[in-house]
Amino acid sequence: MERATPEAERGGLLWEPAAESVERATMTRYMRWLEAERGRRFDDYGSLWEWSVTELEEFWASIWDFFDVRASTPYSQVLTERAMPGASWFAGAELNFAEHIFRDKAADEVAVLHASELRELAELRWGELGDQVARVAAGLRAAGVQRGDRVVAYMPNIPETLVAFLATASIGAIWSSCSPDFGASSVVDRFAQIEPKVLFCVDGYRYNGRDFDRLDTVAGLKREMPTVELTVVVPYLDPDPDLSPLAPAIGWEELLAAGKGAELAFEQLPADHPLWVLYSSGTTGLPKAIVQGHGGILLEHLKKLNLHVDAQAGDRVFWFTTTGWMMWNFVVGALLTPASIVLYDGSPGHPDMGVLWDLAERAGITCFGTSASYIAACMKAGLEPGASRDLSRLRSIGSTGSPLSPEGFEWVYEHVGRDTWLFSTSGGTDVCTAFVGGVPLLPVYSGELQGRSLGASVHAFDEDGESVIGEVGELVITEPMPSMPLFLWGDEDGSRYRASYFDQYPGVWRHGDWIEITPRGTAVIYGRSDSTINRQGVRMGTSEIYRAVQGLPAVVDALVVDVPRPGTEGWMPLFVVLEPGTALDEGLEKEIKRRIRDQCSPRHVPNQVFQIAEVPRTLSGKVLEVPVKRILAGTPPERAASRDSLANPAALDYFVELAASLAAQSEG
């Protein structure tokens, strides 16, 4: 088994776009259009970006015109005020996000390819998709759903979920979704806030080869959400599930039949009409219910998917995600391009770690989106995706969710393809996009994100609130973006919104990540700023420590926190998951500490190293650093983390027991 070099260095040139790739890029066509139609000439991406965040109104108006946004009523002003919060975009315009999904699409062209652990790979063409959306929309209207009503889905990443969303958006109702692996209380914490009228769900799902019935869970959800007037059940495990406990409930086919013969119709809505509600990860407290609008998401996704992902006719865009993560919404946005999308529901490791690469070959995926943790898992498994598969159609790899290490970058180029465009991206649920990431005109450097996205005024702020280059600082956005939240649901006076993003720097969005903008304009993400470890004045992202530790073959996963202790610098324990059959002995612990000392800093050598069975993670795969830190600092576990938002809630038990033991020792 060949491994990437453990000491891979950041900043090495790995890839440059070929001249023909630059020529065919939509970004190139856009820049030529700007020169011809607007008299704006830019010699490089850096100057284009600078203009896009300086002349905001002109830039976003150009996106509207270049992509021929169709509004039944035109906007009177691009941006009423450059304020955060409070910016209002495209005032007066009336349009519909879903209408733009369907425009200019040929009925016989493939819209969606989909597969799961329960279903073989299949296609859905635009004509079929439009027919189903029209039928479901008619069924929803017949059930009394109107603009502004909430429609929620406890559904996996399957075509029915996409159809239900587009139908909801077409009539101006507001969408929200969770994947069926969410626990009941976690779903209620999210959905109950917005008082839904209709609930879409499946009877169950299959993951990692196991079937999970969900009808009892859905019945419990309905008891907790009395506003639900109709439940629509997609038979996924059982072709004929018993719906009587869910009454009033109908099956998916019954809903489709009720709308037979319906035509697509799109309610015309103000640009700031809510499109969907997304949620913060919910690791502490009630999740923030983030509301984003038709106009803002439309403009942002037209820009991002066309210009930065460079999705074009003939492309097939895939991202491994669930419906509980904003990347599902992002993938739906790819339908605003001429490309098709690919959906998958199931475990990325069943029957083995090659299942998604097999899908890439079978579905002809051209853009393969995944997470940094999945790439790390493939590396650990010794996978060589390009060695035994025909991945000749695969043009790009996208990575998000957490920082991708230089070793991860180099693994892609060694084991997937030398000509692959690898774009690591970073953004967030809060804006439903990546504001740092792929630029098809730029080279790829190991461990670095290619550039700041157009229209995203991203900077690194030092402790004095000054923008710095070549130094690690707080990731901030200094100018408004159209996809920023319209508001947080239930936050009547806006106080929670302001506290979430604008408390530290009034009028400037603080995102909560550490970032470095390099002199050449690339970026490096160092993890969450609220879990970054500051030892003797030296700040370090946890990702750097994980990179050092997980370079050891024996270490599978890791978690590190810095627990404050009065009168001391604090206690910094490191928790490691080891290969089966491996025990943490004195020699391994010394090697772990040596690597951290050598590769990170002597200040960041942990006080203690513990072996654990698994690292607690959210359902979207994020490590629970802050909740674990709070538990070890003495916060009651029920206040530190919502177990139903975790992929492996039992993993918290170890830390609860350790905290109790530490407290007993302290009292003794």
Buried (B, 14 or more C-beta within 10 A) or exposed (E): EEEBEBEBEBBBEBBEBEEEBBEBBBBBBBBEBBEEEBEBEBEEBBEBBBBBBEEBEBBBBBBBEBBEBEBEEEBEBBBBEEEBBEBBBBBEBBBBBBBBBBEEBEEEEBBBBBBBBBBEBEBBBBBBBBBBBBBBBBBBBEBEBEEEBBBBBBBBBBBBBBBBBBBBBBBBBBBBBBBBBBBBBBBBBBBBBBBBBBBBBBBBBBBEEEEBBBBEBBBBBBEBBEBBBBBBBBBBBEEEBEBEEBEEBBBBEEBBEBBEEBEBEBBBBBBBBBBBBBBBBBBBEBBBBBBBBBBBBBBBBBBBBBBBBBBBEEBBBBBBBBBBBBBBBBBBBBBBBBBBBBBBBBBBBBEEBBBBBBBBBBBBBBBBBBBBBBBBBBBBEEBBBBEEBEBEBBBBBBBBBBBBBBBBBBBBBBBBBEEBBBBBBBBBBBBBBBBBBBBBBBBBBBBBBBBBBBBBBBBBBEEEBEBBEEEBBBBBBBBBBBBBBBBBBEBEEEEBBBEBBBEEBEEBBBBBBBBBBBEBBBBBBBBBBEBBBEBEEEBBBBBBBBBBBBBBEBBBBBBBBBBEEEEEEBBBBBBBBBEEEBEBEEEBBEBBBEBBBEBBBEBBBBEEBBBBEBBBBBBBBBBBBBBBBBBBBEBEBEEBBBBBBBBBBEBBEBBBEBBEEBEEEEEE
